[in-house]
Amino acid sequence: MRGIAAHTGGRRMTGDRHAWIDASAGVAGDMLLGALLDAGAGPDPVRRAVDAVVPGAVRITPATVTRAGLHAVHVDVEPLIADAPRRTWATIRDLLAGAGLAERVRDRATAVFARLADAEAHVHGIAAADVHFHEVGALDSLADIVGVCAALEDLGVATLSAGEVAVGSGRIRTAHGELPVPVPAVAQLARGWRVRAGGTGELATPTGLAVIRALATHCEDLPPMRVDTVGVGAGGRDTPGRANVVRVLVGAVPPPAPADPVRAESAVLLEANVDDLDPRLWPEVLAGLLRDGAADAWLVPIVMKKGRPAHTLSVLCRPDRTAALRDRIFRDTSTLGVRESGVRKHVLPRAFADIGVADGTVAVKLGHRDGVIVQVMPEFGDVAALARRLGRSERQVLAAAAAAAAAAGLVVGAPVPGNVRPG
């Protein structure tokens, strides 16, 4: 196979690559896995990851096929045990938590299953933890999801985006009987994403669309990027007149222009409205979210229905921390739901300078652009610690630190000194 041969040639992938998914002909978990293997991911890391979750349960065999005359890789997942148990989301979450997986592989796989659980819970009117996945919880789908996340890691993919998704049309038979296409779980997962019918039959499966919705930060046409490799994954049928494939383009997004050093990052915003939590718990809720990797966490007072005072909890994080932080929100607050949206964060370069204040030292954070200081702020943790040691008010020490920074030339519009520490 083209992709597997490229991998075994000894080429080492970098860890900051971007992958764009072309699901214009539909998407399924095994198709995505085939596309990533074709793009250069190694089958052995995929097999090891799957075996870490469900040891000795499946055999994964990729093979080169053609679909409407196009080269593609199809992945066959063969169960090695009979009567695999029906698993709830809570059971699968525990399996992933206890498996020997790389952190990002575990977080991504957990995020995909959490997205599926939320969709199925909405469709069936039950709690997410009680969702039985039926086909999705079968061994082949577990292998598809964990395999896709392991393949992304092997390729060094840090961020993903995807285009419009073809979901199909008509009706199909499922474990719940005959259902319209898109099936209810796919329709729920499609909320907020660009979709079209694109053909007859089921073109997008819940597993495939859940991978996109959980891992892709936004819906976009092919972005500007340097394409390193292209993978094509095949569906099970060779449909006349339509290539039944998913394509994945992997490469690097161009860096910001030198004239504008502001860095654009993909991020996820988690939000929940809470009206019944003891307010004394909020400080530790916020502190715990920050300890678990949130870039920022904050509260906004709101008024909810019937005039109830409440708070909106907002958490900004990297995409790979989404699942862990969502779980912490459910654990530490009384909310019944968490909203999730992809955002772009623009970040100034940062640096730190240590400034002497009274008998101590305070770090001063500098935001800069094109070598010029645009933001100056003493680190409040250092200010508070020094105030306690000196027996003075935080207000007094903060004012002294700001004055000391200005005296050292750390003011807006000044050049960044050469002796600062990078942020």
C-alpha positions in Angstrom: 0.0 0.0 0.0 1.1 3.5 -0.9 0.7 5.0 2.6 2.1 2.1 4.6 5.1 1.9 2.3 5.8 5.6 2.9 5.7 5.1 6.7 8.0 2.0 6.8 10.5 3.9 4.8 11.7 5.5 8.1 10.2 8.9 7.6 9.5 10.6 11.0 6.4 12.8 11.2 6.6 16.2 13.0 4.2 16.9 15.7 2.6 20.2 14.5 0.9 19.1 11.3 -2.7 19.9 10.2 -5.1 17.5 8.6 -8.0 18.5 6.4 -10.8 15.9 5.8 -12.7 15.8 2.5 -16.0 14.1 3.4 -17.8 15.4 0.3 -18.7 11.8 -0.6 -19.6 10.7 2.9 -17.6 9.6 6.0 -17.3 6.5 8.2 -14.8 5.4 10.9 -13.2 2.7 8.8 -12.9 5.1 5.8 -11.1 7.7 7.9 -8.8 5.0 9.3 -8.0 3.8 5.8 -7.3 7.3 4.6 -4.8 8.0 7.5 -3.0 4.7 6.8 -2.8 5.6 3.2 -1.4 9.0 4.2 1.5 7.3 6.0 0.3 6.2 9.4 1.8 2.9 10.5 -0.5 -0.1 11.0 1.5 -1.3 14.0 1.0 1.8 16.2 -2.7 1.5 15.3 -2.9 -2.2 16.2 -1.0 -1.6 19.5 -3.4 1.2 20.5 -6.5 -0.8 19.8 -5.1 -3.9 21.6 -4.4 -1.7 24.6 -8.1 -1.0 24.9 -9.6 -4.4 23.9 -6.7 -6.9 24.1 -6.8 -9.7 21.6 -10.3 -8.8 20.5 -9.9 -7.7 16.8 -7.6 -8.2 13.8 -7.0 -5.1 11.7 -6.1 -5.7 8.0 -5.7 -2.8 5.5 -5.8 -3.6 1.8 -5.4 -1.7 -1.4 -8.7 -1.5 -3.4 -10.2 0.7 -6.1 -13.4 2.7 -5.8 -14.8 4.1 -9.1 -11.4 3.5 -10.6 -9.5 5.4 -7.8 -6.8 3.9 -5.6 -7.8 3.7 -1.9 -7.2 1.7 1.3 -9.9 -0.3 2.9 -9.6 -1.5 6.5 -11.1 -4.8 7.5 -11.7 -5.2 11.2 -12.3 -8.8 12.1 -13.7 -9.6 15.6 -11.7 -12.4 17.3 -14.2 -13.0 20.1 -17.8 -14.0 19.8 -20.7 -12.2 21.5 -18.9 -9.0 22.3 -20.7 -7.2 25.2 -22.9 -4.2 24.6 -21.1 -1.3 26.3 -22.4 1.9 27.9 -20.5 5.2 27.5 -19.5 4.9 31.1 -17.9 1.5 30.5 -16.1 2.7 27.4 -14.8 5.8 29.2 -13.3 3.5 31.9 -11.7 1.2 29.3 -10.0 4.2 27.7 -9.0 5.7 31.0 -7.3 2.4 32.0 -5.6 1.7 28.7 -1.9 2.2 28.0 -2.4 5.0 25.4 -0.6 8.2 24.7 -2.4 11.1 26.4 -3.6 12.8 23.2 -4.8 9.4 21.8 -6.8 8.8 24.9 -8.2 12.3 25.0 -9.2 12.3 21.4 -10.9 8.9 21.6 -12.7 9.9 24.7 -13.9 13.1 23.0 -15.3 11.1 20.1 -17.2 8.7 22.3 -18.4 11.6 24.5 -19.8 13.3 21.4 -21.5 10.1 20.3 -23.0 9.6 23.8 -24.4 13.1 23.8 -26.0 12.6 20.4 -27.5 9.2 21.3 -28.7 10.5 24.7 -30.5 13.4 23.0 -32.1 11.1 20.4 -33.3 8.6 23.0 -34.1 10.9 25.9 -31.8 9.3 28.4 -28.6 10.2 30.4 -25.4 10.1 28.4 -23.8 7.7 30.9 -26.6 5.2 30.3 -26.3 5.1 26.5 -25.8 1.6 25.0 -24.0 2.1 21.8 -25.4 -0.9 19.9 -23.4 -0.9 16.6 -21.2 2.0 17.8 -20.1 0.0 20.8 -19.2 -3.0 18.8 -15.6 -4.0 18.5 -15.2 -2.8 14.9 -16.3 0.8 15.9 -14.1 0.8 19.0 -11.2 -0.2 16.7 -12.1 2.5 14.2 -12.2 5.3 16.7 -9.1 4.3 18.7 -7.3 3.5 15.5 -8.1 6.9 13.9 -6.8 8.7 17.0 -3.6 6.5 17.1 -3.1 7.1 13.3 -3.4 10.9 13.8 -0.8 10.7 16.6 1.6 8.7 14.4 1.3 11.2 11.7 2.0 14.1 14.1 -1.4 15.8 13.4 -2.0 18.5 16.0 -5.1 20.2 14.5 -7.9 19.1 12.1 -10.6 20.8 10.1 -13.1 19.4 7.6 -15.3 20.4 4.8 -19.0 19.9 4.0 -20.2 16.4 4.7 -22.4 14.3 2.5 -24.9 12.5 4.7 -27.1 10.7 2.1 -30.8 10.3 1.7 -33.6 7.6 1.6 -34.2 5.1 4.4 -32.2 2.2 5.9 -32.8 -0.6 8.4 -31.0 -0.4 11.8 -31.2 -2.0 15.2 -34.1 0.4 15.9 -36.0 -0.5 12.8 -36.3 1.4 9.5 -35.1 5.0 9.8 -34.8 8.0 7.5 -31.4 9.1 6.3 -29.6 10.9 7.9 -30.4 8.7 10.9 -31.3 10.6 14.1 -27.8 10.4 15.7 -26.2 11.7 12.5 -28.8 14.5 12.2 -28.0 15.5 15.8 -24.2 15.4 15.2 -24.7 17.5 12.1 -26.0 20.5 14.0 -23.8 23.5 13.3 -22.0 21.8 10.4 -22.4 22.2 6.7 -24.0 19.1 5.2 -25.8 18.0 2.0 -27.5 14.8 0.8 -24.8 14.0 -1.8 -26.5 10.8 -2.9 -28.8 7.9 -1.9 -28.3 5.6 1.1 -26.4 6.2 4.3 -23.2 8.1 3.4 -22.3 9.4 6.8 -22.2 7.1 9.9 -22.5 8.3 13.5 -19.0 7.1 14.1 -17.5 9.0 11.1 -19.3 12.2 11.8 -18.6 12.0 15.5 -14.8 11.9 14.7 -15.2 15.1 12.7 -17.4 16.9 15.2 -15.2 16.0 18.2 -11.7 16.6 16.6 -12.1 19.1 13.8 -12.1 22.6 15.2 -14.1 24.2 12.3 -15.9 23.5 9.0 -14.0 25.0 6.1 -13.1 24.4 2.5 -9.5 23.3 1.9 -7.4 25.9 3.8 -4.1 27.3 2.7 -1.5 24.7 3.5 1.6 23.0 2.3 0.4 19.4 1.5 2.9 16.7 2.5 0.8 13.7 1.9 -2.7 12.6 0.7 -4.6 9.6 1.9 -7.7 8.0 0.4 -9.9 5.7 2.5 -12.5 3.4 1.0 -16.0 2.4 2.0 -17.1 -1.2 1.8 -19.0 -0.8 -1.5 -17.8 0.2 -4.9 -20.6 2.4 -6.0 -20.9 2.9 -9.8 -20.5 6.5 -10.9 -19.4 7.7 -7.4 -16.1 7.2 -5.7 -17.0 5.9 -2.2 -14.0 7.4 -0.5 -12.8 9.9 2.2 -9.7 11.9 1.5 -7.3 13.3 4.1 -4.7 16.0 3.2 -1.9 16.3 5.8 0.6 19.1 5.9 1.5 22.4 7.4 -0.5 25.5 7.7 1.6 28.5 6.7 3.1 30.5 9.7 1.9 34.0 10.3 3.5 36.7 8.1 6.7 38.1 9.7 5.1 41.6 10.0 2.4 40.3 12.3 3.8 38.0 15.1 0.3 37.5 16.7 -0.2 33.8 16.8 -3.5 32.3 15.8 -4.5 29.1 17.6 -7.4 26.7 17.4 -9.2 26.5 20.7 -12.4 25.2 22.2 -14.9 27.2 24.4 -16.9 25.1 26.9 -19.8 26.9 28.6 -22.5 25.9 31.1 -25.3 27.9 32.9 -25.5 27.0 36.6 -28.1 28.4 39.0 -28.0 26.0 42.0 -24.3 25.6 43.0 -23.1 26.9 46.4 -21.1 30.0 45.5 -18.4 29.0 48.0 -17.5 26.2 45.6 -16.7 28.3 42.6 -13.1 29.4 43.5 -11.9 25.7 43.6 -14.0 24.8 40.5 -12.1 27.5 38.6 -8.7 26.5 40.1 -9.3 22.8 39.3 -10.0 23.6 35.7 -6.8 25.6 35.4 -4.8 22.8 37.0 -6.3 20.4 34.5 -5.0 22.4 31.5 -7.6 25.1 30.8 -6.0 28.2 29.2 -8.6 30.3 31.1 -11.7 29.8 33.1 -14.2 32.5 34.3 -17.7 33.2 35.6 -20.3 35.7 34.3 -23.4 36.6 36.4 -26.6 36.1 34.5 -30.3 36.0 35.1 -32.1 32.9 33.9 -35.7 32.0 33.5 -38.2 33.0 36.2 -35.7 35.7 37.3 -33.2 33.2 38.8 -29.7 34.6 39.5 -27.1 32.3 38.0 -23.6 32.1 36.5 -22.2 31.2 33.1 -19.1 29.1 33.5 -16.7 29.6 30.5 -13.6 27.5 29.9 -11.1 28.1 27.1 -8.8 25.2 26.2 -6.8 23.4 23.6 -8.8 20.9 21.5 -7.0 17.9 23.0 -8.0 18.9 26.6 -11.7 19.2 25.8 -12.9 15.8 27.0 -11.0 16.0 30.3 -12.2 19.5 31.1 -15.8 18.6 30.1 -15.7 15.7 32.5 -14.4 17.9 35.3 -17.2 20.4 34.7 -19.8 17.6 35.1 -18.0 16.3 38.2 -17.4 19.6 40.0 -20.6 21.5 39.2 -24.4 20.8 39.1 -24.8 21.5 35.4 -26.8 19.0 33.2 -25.2 20.2 30.0 -22.1 21.7 28.5 -22.0 23.7 25.3 -19.0 23.4 23.1 -17.8 25.5 20.2 -14.6 25.9 18.2 -12.9 29.3 18.3 -9.7 31.0 17.0 -7.5 32.6 19.6 -5.0 35.3 18.6 -2.1 35.5 21.1 0.6 38.1 21.4 4.2 36.9 22.0 5.0 37.1 25.7 8.1 37.5 27.8 8.9 38.0 31.5 11.2 40.3 33.4 12.1 40.0 37.1 11.9 43.4 38.9 13.1 44.1 42.4 10.4 45.4 44.7 11.2 46.2 48.4 13.0 43.1 49.7 11.6 40.8 47.0 11.2 40.1 43.3 8.1 40.3 41.1 7.9 38.9 37.6 6.4 41.3 35.1 4.6 39.9 32.1 5.2 41.7 28.8 3.0 41.3 25.7 5.0 42.5 22.6 4.7 42.9 18.9 7.4 43.5 16.3 9.9 44.0 19.2 7.8 46.7 20.9 6.0 46.3 24.3 2.2 46.6 24.0 1.2 45.2 27.4 2.8 45.4 30.8 1.4 43.7 34.0 3.1 42.5 37.2 2.2 38.8 37.9 -0.4 39.0 40.7 0.7 35.7 42.3 4.1 37.2 43.0 2.5 40.5 44.2 0.2 38.6 46.6 3.1 36.5 48.0 5.3 39.5 48.5 2.5 41.4 50.2 2.0 38.6 52.7 5.7 38.4 53.4 6.0 42.2 53.9 2.8 42.6 55.8 1.6 45.2 53.3 -1.6 45.4 51.3 -1.7 43.9 47.8 -2.7 47.3 46.4 0.4 48.9 47.8 2.8 46.2 46.5 1.0 46.2 43.1 1.5 49.9 42.7 5.2 49.6 43.8 5.7 46.8 41.2 4.2 48.9 38.4 6.4 51.9 39.4 9.5 49.7 39.5 8.7 48.3 36.0 8.2 51.8 34.6 11.5 52.9 36.2 13.2 49.9 34.5 11.9 51.1 31.1 9.2 48.4 30.8 6.5 50.7 29.4 4.1 50.5 26.5 5.9 51.6 23.3 9.4 50.8 24.5 11.6 48.2 22.9 11.6 44.7 24.5 14.9 44.4 26.5 17.3 41.7 25.6 17.4 40.1 29.0 13.8 39.0 29.3 12.6 35.4 29.6 10.4 34.0 26.9 6.8 33.4 27.9 
